[in-house]
Amino acid sequence: MAKIAVDSFGSENAQLYTLTNSRGMQVSLTNFGARLVDILLPIDGQLRNVSLAAKSDREYMEKDSYVGSTVAPVAGRISGAATLIKGETVHFTENEPGRTLHSGNHTSNEQYWESEVEEENNRVVFSLVLPDGYNGFPGAVQVQATYELTEKNELKINYWAKSEKDTIFNPTNHVYFNLSGDFNRTVAEHMMKIQASQFLPLGEDNMPLGEFWPVDGTAFDFRQFAPLGQGMDGQDPQTKLVNGFDHPWVLEDTDIPVEVISPDEKVRLLMRSNQPAVVIYTYNHGPTDMAGRHTVFSLECQGFPNACNIENFGSILLEKDQEFDSHFSYQFEF
């Protein structure tokens, strides 16, 4: 087993950690945003990177500080930039008109986390304390993000948290994939299968309507393998609304709820999760300095977005001294 390599990653605060297994797979991480950087797969004698990445912390700050990062305490949008926590109204930073996106400004994705290397487990543990009241969120909240690379080519991600006050907590990882390794190429030809019979529709404001719609007869039906491009042709009213996918699917309780196969069929991605939803975003806003439109996709494991303000979406309340545990993984067959 190769040792975990540690290198600088831009500014003096940023470190890059590279995990390698005996099969030649490599995963690089940075303490800047507890972020997944590269996922390198040995294919045809070369290393294929299937994760959208920048070269330094500065480049992420300049181009897109969400890519690959840990988004905490709450991923997605919170309507009204406020919620009720045990009967008390709590207001958050409004960084989009009338709402809070990804927990407000300069949150976990732009922080330098403490790092602990566990070579015997091929694992890195990042730790951060979100201060009480930061962007309005009650706390203080201790957060840990753990990344582990196994001999089965599985990247395991675990989020743990504990708060000193009642708060809300619903994090995710914002990794973007292109299994072809060509980030100038659309992901439309990727074949995807999702064990989900329902998805959450969005309104004109991109917020969930609070309803569960069947996937039958829609672009959201991936119960059998289908091309990701079926959500990019603008024929379905929901995909036309956001120029692709930016929606949560309601995952069934099964071992492998999501599978994706690269266009050349040389890479298969298996996703596992203990979370109720996966948000799939097909980078509908490109081109940007990071990627072109529809050239990457996300698999964001989390609770239902805006659950704190939608009664039938389940609870994302994290009570004082309660422990939060989210785990999910991306396994690669190649």
C-alpha positions as CSV (number, residue, x, y, z in Angstrom):
1,M,0.0,0.0,0.0
2,A,1.4,3.4,-1.0
3,K,1.6,6.0,1.6
4,I,-0.7,9.0,1.5
5,A,1.2,11.7,-0.2
6,V,0.9,15.3,1.1
7,D,1.7,18.3,-1.1
8,S,1.0,22.0,-1.1
9,F,-2.1,23.1,-3.0
10,G,-1.7,26.9,-3.7
11,S,-1.7,29.1,-0.7
12,E,0.2,28.3,2.5
13,N,-3.0,27.0,4.2
14,A,-3.9,24.6,1.4
15,Q,-2.8,20.9,1.4
16,L,-3.4,18.2,-1.2
17,Y,-3.6,14.6,0.0
18,T,-3.3,11.7,-2.5
19,L,-4.7,8.3,-1.6
20,T,-3.6,5.3,-3.8
21,N,-4.7,1.6,-3.6
22,S,-3.0,-1.5,-4.9
23,R,-5.0,-1.5,-8.1
24,G,-3.6,1.9,-9.1
25,M,-6.6,4.0,-8.4
26,Q,-5.8,7.4,-7.0
27,V,-8.0,10.0,-5.2
28,S,-6.8,13.5,-4.2
29,L,-8.4,15.6,-1.6
30,T,-7.7,19.1,-0.2
31,N,-8.4,20.6,3.2
32,F,-9.7,23.7,1.4
33,G,-13.5,23.0,1.6
34,A,-12.9,19.3,2.7
35,R,-12.9,18.8,-1.1
36,L,-12.6,15.9,-3.5
37,V,-10.2,17.0,-6.2
38,D,-9.2,14.2,-8.6
39,I,-10.4,10.6,-9.1
40,L,-7.8,8.9,-11.3
41,L,-8.6,5.4,-12.8
42,P,-5.9,3.3,-14.5
43,I,-7.4,2.6,-18.0
44,D,-5.6,1.5,-21.1
45,G,-2.2,2.2,-19.5
46,Q,-3.2,5.8,-18.6
47,L,-4.8,7.5,-15.6
48,R,-8.2,8.8,-16.5
49,N,-9.5,11.6,-14.3
50,V,-13.3,11.4,-14.0
51,S,-13.7,14.3,-11.4
52,L,-13.9,17.9,-12.4
53,A,-11.1,19.7,-10.6
54,A,-8.9,22.8,-10.3
55,K,-5.2,23.1,-9.7
56,S,-5.2,25.1,-6.5
57,D,-7.3,26.7,-3.8
58,R,-6.9,30.0,-5.5
59,E,-8.3,28.6,-8.8
60,Y,-11.4,27.2,-7.0
61,M,-11.9,30.6,-5.4
62,E,-11.6,32.3,-8.8
63,K,-13.7,29.9,-10.8
64,D,-16.2,27.9,-8.7
65,S,-15.6,27.3,-5.0
66,Y,-18.4,24.7,-4.8
67,V,-16.9,22.1,-7.2
68,G,-16.0,18.9,-5.2
69,S,-16.5,20.6,-1.9
70,T,-18.3,19.7,1.3
71,V,-21.4,21.9,1.5
72,A,-22.5,22.4,5.1
73,P,-24.5,22.9,7.2
74,V,-27.3,22.8,4.6
75,A,-27.0,22.1,0.9
76,G,-29.4,23.5,-1.6
77,R,-31.8,26.4,-1.2
78,I,-33.8,27.5,1.9
79,S,-37.0,29.4,1.0
80,G,-37.4,32.8,2.6
81,A,-33.9,32.6,4.0
82,A,-35.6,31.4,7.2
83,T,-37.1,28.5,9.0
84,L,-38.7,27.5,12.3
85,I,-36.6,25.6,14.8
86,K,-38.8,24.3,17.6
87,G,-41.2,27.2,17.2
88,E,-38.6,29.9,16.9
89,T,-38.0,31.7,13.6
90,V,-34.3,31.7,12.6
91,H,-33.1,33.9,9.7
92,F,-30.2,33.0,7.5
93,T,-27.9,35.0,5.1
94,E,-29.9,35.8,1.9
95,N,-27.4,35.2,-0.9
96,E,-30.0,34.7,-3.6
97,P,-33.2,36.8,-3.9
98,G,-35.5,35.7,-1.1
99,R,-33.6,32.6,-0.1
100,T,-30.4,31.0,1.1
101,L,-28.2,29.0,-1.2
102,H,-25.7,26.4,0.1
103,S,-25.8,27.9,3.7
104,G,-24.9,31.4,2.8
105,N,-21.6,33.2,2.2
106,H,-18.0,31.9,2.8
107,T,-19.2,28.7,4.5
108,S,-17.6,25.2,4.7
109,N,-16.6,25.1,1.0
110,E,-14.3,28.1,1.5
111,Q,-12.9,27.2,4.8
112,Y,-9.5,25.5,5.6
113,W,-10.4,22.4,7.6
114,E,-8.1,20.6,10.1
115,S,-6.7,17.4,8.7
116,E,-5.8,14.0,10.1
117,V,-4.2,11.3,8.0
118,E,-4.9,7.7,8.8
119,E,-2.5,5.8,6.6
120,E,-3.5,2.3,8.0
121,N,-7.1,2.9,6.7
122,N,-6.1,4.9,3.6
123,R,-8.3,7.6,5.0
124,V,-8.2,11.4,5.6
125,V,-10.5,13.0,8.2
126,F,-11.2,16.7,7.9
127,S,-12.6,18.7,10.8
128,L,-14.3,22.1,11.1
129,V,-16.3,24.0,13.7
130,L,-19.1,26.1,12.3
131,P,-19.4,29.0,14.8
132,D,-22.7,29.7,16.5
133,G,-24.8,32.1,14.4
134,Y,-22.6,31.9,11.3
135,N,-24.8,32.9,8.4
136,G,-27.6,32.7,11.0
137,F,-27.3,29.0,11.7
138,P,-27.4,28.0,15.4
139,G,-24.4,26.1,16.7
140,A,-21.5,25.8,17.3
141,V,-21.4,22.7,15.2
142,Q,-18.5,20.3,15.0
143,V,-18.3,18.7,11.6
144,Q,-16.1,15.9,10.3
145,A,-15.7,14.8,6.6
146,T,-14.0,11.5,6.2
147,Y,-12.7,10.1,2.8
148,E,-11.5,6.5,2.5
149,L,-10.3,4.7,-0.6
150,T,-10.7,0.9,-0.4
151,E,-9.1,-2.0,-2.3
152,K,-12.4,-2.4,-4.1
153,N,-12.0,0.9,-5.8
154,E,-14.6,2.4,-3.6
155,L,-14.4,6.0,-2.4
156,K,-16.3,6.1,0.9
157,I,-17.5,9.5,2.3
158,N,-18.9,10.1,5.7
159,Y,-20.3,13.2,7.3
160,W,-20.6,13.4,11.1
161,A,-21.7,16.4,13.1
162,K,-22.7,17.5,16.6
163,S,-24.2,20.8,17.6
164,E,-24.3,22.8,20.9
165,K,-27.8,24.0,20.0
166,D,-30.8,22.8,18.1
167,T,-30.1,23.5,14.5
168,I,-30.7,22.2,10.9
169,F,-28.1,20.1,9.1
170,N,-28.3,18.6,5.6
171,P,-24.8,18.5,4.0
172,T,-23.6,17.0,0.7
173,N,-20.6,16.7,-1.5
174,H,-20.5,18.7,-4.7
175,V,-18.4,16.4,-6.9
176,Y,-18.9,16.6,-10.7
177,F,-18.3,13.6,-12.9
178,N,-17.5,12.9,-16.5
179,L,-16.6,9.2,-16.8
180,S,-15.1,9.7,-20.3
181,G,-12.4,11.8,-18.8
182,D,-13.0,14.5,-21.5
183,F,-14.5,17.6,-19.8
184,N,-15.1,19.2,-23.1
185,R,-17.5,16.4,-24.0
186,T,-21.2,16.4,-23.1
187,V,-22.4,13.7,-20.7
188,A,-25.5,13.0,-22.7
189,E,-24.2,9.6,-23.8
190,H,-23.6,8.3,-20.3
191,M,-26.0,5.5,-19.4
192,M,-27.7,5.8,-16.1
193,K,-29.9,3.7,-13.9
194,I,-31.7,5.0,-10.8
195,Q,-33.7,2.9,-8.4
196,A,-36.4,5.5,-7.9
197,S,-40.0,5.7,-8.9
198,Q,-40.5,9.3,-7.8
199,F,-38.7,12.6,-8.1
200,L,-39.3,16.1,-6.7
201,P,-40.5,18.6,-9.2
202,L,-39.4,22.2,-9.2
203,G,-41.3,25.5,-9.6
204,E,-40.4,28.5,-11.7
205,D,-38.2,29.7,-8.9
206,N,-36.1,26.4,-9.0
207,M,-37.5,25.5,-5.5
208,P,-39.1,22.1,-4.9
209,L,-42.9,22.3,-5.1
210,G,-43.2,20.0,-2.1
211,E,-44.8,17.3,-4.2
212,F,-43.7,13.8,-5.2
213,W,-44.2,13.0,-8.9
214,P,-44.0,9.5,-10.5
215,V,-41.2,9.1,-13.0
216,D,-43.5,7.2,-15.4
217,G,-43.6,8.7,-18.8
218,T,-41.1,11.5,-18.0
219,A,-37.4,12.2,-18.7
220,F,-36.8,11.2,-15.0
221,D,-37.5,7.5,-15.6
222,F,-34.1,5.7,-15.2
223,R,-35.5,2.5,-13.7
224,Q,-33.8,0.8,-16.7
225,F,-30.5,2.1,-18.2
226,A,-31.2,5.2,-20.3
227,P,-29.0,8.0,-21.7
228,L,-28.5,11.0,-19.4
229,G,-29.2,13.1,-22.5
230,Q,-32.9,12.4,-22.3
231,G,-33.0,15.2,-19.8
232,M,-31.2,17.7,-22.1
233,D,-33.5,17.8,-25.1
234,G,-35.9,20.2,-23.6
235,Q,-38.9,18.0,-24.3
236,D,-40.0,17.5,-20.7
237,P,-41.5,20.6,-19.0
238,Q,-39.4,20.0,-15.9
239,T,-36.1,19.7,-17.7
240,K,-37.0,22.6,-19.9
241,L,-37.5,24.7,-16.8
242,V,-33.8,24.4,-15.8
243,N,-32.2,23.4,-19.1
244,G,-31.5,19.9,-17.9
245,F,-31.6,18.1,-14.6
246,D,-31.3,19.9,-11.2
247,H,-33.7,17.7,-9.3
248,P,-33.8,15.2,-6.4
249,W,-34.8,11.6,-7.0
250,V,-36.4,9.7,-4.1
251,L,-34.1,6.7,-3.6
252,E,-35.4,3.3,-2.9
253,D,-33.9,1.3,0.0
254,T,-31.5,-0.9,-2.1
255,D,-27.8,-1.6,-2.1
256,I,-26.9,0.2,-5.3
257,P,-29.5,2.9,-6.0
258,V,-27.5,4.6,-8.9
259,E,-25.3,3.2,-11.6
260,V,-23.7,5.1,-14.4
261,I,-21.7,3.8,-17.4
262,S,-19.3,5.8,-19.5
263,P,-19.9,6.1,-23.3
264,D,-17.0,3.8,-24.1
265,E,-18.3,1.3,-21.5
266,K,-14.9,1.2,-19.8
267,V,-16.0,2.8,-16.5
268,R,-19.0,1.9,-14.4
269,L,-19.9,4.0,-11.3
270,L,-21.9,2.5,-8.5
271,M,-23.3,4.8,-5.9
272,R,-24.4,3.8,-2.4
273,S,-26.1,6.0,0.2
274,N,-28.0,6.1,3.4
275,Q,-29.7,9.3,2.4
276,P,-33.2,9.6,1.0
277,A,-32.4,11.6,-2.1
278,V,-29.8,12.2,-4.8
279,V,-29.7,15.5,-6.5
280,I,-28.5,15.2,-10.1
281,Y,-27.3,18.4,-11.7
282,T,-26.1,18.4,-15.3
283,Y,-24.2,21.7,-15.2
284,N,-26.9,23.6,-17.0
285,H,-25.4,27.1,-16.6
286,G,-22.2,26.6,-18.6
287,P,-19.9,27.3,-20.2
288,T,-17.9,28.6,-17.3
289,D,-14.2,28.8,-16.5
290,M,-14.5,25.2,-15.1
291,A,-16.6,23.3,-17.6
292,G,-18.9,23.5,-20.6
293,R,-22.7,23.2,-20.4
294,H,-23.8,19.6,-19.8
295,T,-20.2,18.4,-19.7
296,V,-20.4,17.1,-16.1
297,F,-23.1,15.7,-13.7
298,S,-23.4,15.6,-9.9
299,L,-24.7,12.8,-7.7
300,E,-25.4,14.7,-4.5
301,C,-26.5,12.5,-1.6
302,Q,-28.6,14.3,0.9
303,G,-32.0,14.8,2.6
304,F,-34.7,16.5,0.6
305,P,-33.9,20.1,-0.3
306,N,-35.7,22.8,1.7
307,A,-37.0,20.0,4.0
308,C,-36.9,22.5,6.9
309,N,-39.8,24.4,5.3
310,I,-41.8,21.6,3.6
311,E,-43.8,19.5,6.0
312,N,-43.8,16.2,4.1
313,F,-40.1,16.2,3.2
314,G,-38.9,14.7,6.5
315,S,-36.8,16.4,9.2
316,I,-33.3,17.8,8.9
317,L,-33.4,19.0,12.5
318,L,-30.2,18.3,14.4
319,E,-30.9,18.5,18.1
320,K,-28.5,19.7,20.7
321,D,-25.8,17.0,21.4
322,Q,-27.4,14.6,18.8
323,E,-25.0,13.0,16.4
324,F,-25.5,13.3,12.6
325,D,-24.3,10.5,10.4
326,S,-24.4,10.5,6.6
327,H,-22.4,8.0,4.6
328,F,-22.3,7.3,0.9
329,S,-19.8,6.0,-1.6
330,Y,-18.7,6.0,-5.2
331,Q,-17.3,2.7,-6.4
332,F,-15.6,2.3,-9.8
333,E,-15.4,-0.8,-12.0
334,F,-13.0,-0.5,-14.9
